Amino acid sequence: MARASTVSAPTVGRLAEETGQRDGEAPDWPLIAAVVALTLVGLVFVFSSSFAVGEQLFGNPRFFAMRQLTGAGIGAAGFLFFALVDYRRLRRLSPLIMGVATLMLLAVLIPGVGVEQNGAQRWIQLGSAPPIQPSELAKLAIVIYIAAWLTSRGDAIRHVTLGVLPFAAIVGFIGFLIMAEPDLGTAVTITLVAGGMFFIAGAALKHILVMGLSGSLVLFGIIGVFGYGLDRFTQFISAESNPEAGGFQILQLLVALGSGGLTGVGLGESRQKFFYVPSAHTDGVFAIIGEEVGFLGAGLVLLLFGFLIYRGLRVAMKAPDQFGTLLALGVVIWFATQAFFNIGGVTRTIPLTGIPLPFISFGSSALVATLAGAGVLVSVSRYSIERDETKEKPGGPRLRDYAVQVRERFEQSDETPSPGEVHAFQEDSS
């Protein structure tokens, strides 16, 4: 009988190598390149689209650009932290992360703590530092927490009392706190991201449909009873009927986007950013991109987003466990949903939602959160399974469990695995 001691690292490493699993090795460099490129595009166009309003409001044309650069610096630190830390540690920390995010969302609603701007109380001001928007940081927190929660529940998520109701309570509570600010766009985004993860984890389709219908009824009820968001929907339908008031922003966004033609009027040469397009550096930054660098430049930004989403899906498919798969897919759904809402609003495909374009729109908290989320994706990519065919869909039985048991056995033993045991490890881990 073998002694109970720890096997040497080469033995465990050889088992991992035989199954094709990379243990904390090279990250997904193309994914990193896409993140860096989008962040640089954002820094350039935040400055280009904001210097006029920065001069008018603060007497400093670089005011918003410097704020964004600060956010990029903090976000880069967050990106490196999450990219270098083993993502599996986040599963144990998920309750703490979600707890901190919830406390920050509650703090926003406390008079004297939360800061109100333009009729919404969404920020916390700490001294002279840039204001913090907890709802942006909550997006990353909810992705991490829901991924861990779904993984721990397993097949129980298909049961109403064990899965559906607790899930709805968690997401509904966070959505309620964000709606109280109010921030309808962010609440809808978080709900869609969590719902997508719930579906991918193996939830019953009928439960997804019921929750989707219930959520839609609640949304329309909020719009109908409180009137919140109703004006944006009305402007979307009939902007031309009121071009100097309600429809002004939508029409000016389209003018800016169309003015660029194929190659644009030139970097920094936008005319619409001079107080024609409201929030040109936030909600409308994609329109300014279209105006200054044209259809080709805007198309390149779309390709970068498409490439980022593609690489993120690859990371999710190659993740070595269900938690990694759900975590990566949650981040991908988050980025894709926000990009769709923002660009769809600018192009008048859907009503304007006020949701920032990831990595590009002005907003320090949003940039920090998205860069940290990208770091989580990179971390998962460092522990990927090389063969696609070894991956099973989340939520179902995993034959890899036996492989984990074999590894644990050799970690507690001096034995060297026999060729037959290595073969069994390979077969059962696939």
Secondary structure, 3 states (H helix, E strand, C coil): CCCCCCCCHHHHHHHHHHHCECCCCCCCHHHHHHHHHHHHHHHHHHHHHHHHHHHHHHCCCCHHHHHHHHHHHHHHHHHHHHHHCCCCHHHHHHHHHHHHHHHHHHHHCCECCEEEECCEEEEECCCCCCCECHHHHHHHHHHHHHHHHHHHHHHHHHCHHHHHHHHHHHHHHHHHHHHCCCCHHHHHHHHHHHHHHHHHCCCCHHHHHHHHHHHHHHHHHHHHHHCCCHHHHHHHHHHHHCCCCCCHHHHHHHHHHHHCCCCCCCCCCCCCCCCCCCCCCCCCHHHHHHHHHHHHHHHHHHHHHHHHHHHHHHHHHCCCCHHHHHHHHHHHHHHHHHHHHHHHHHCCCCCCCCCCCCCCCCCHHHHHHHHHHHHHHHHHHCCCECCHHHCCCCCCCCCHHHHHHHHHHHHCCCCCCCHHHHHHHHHHHC
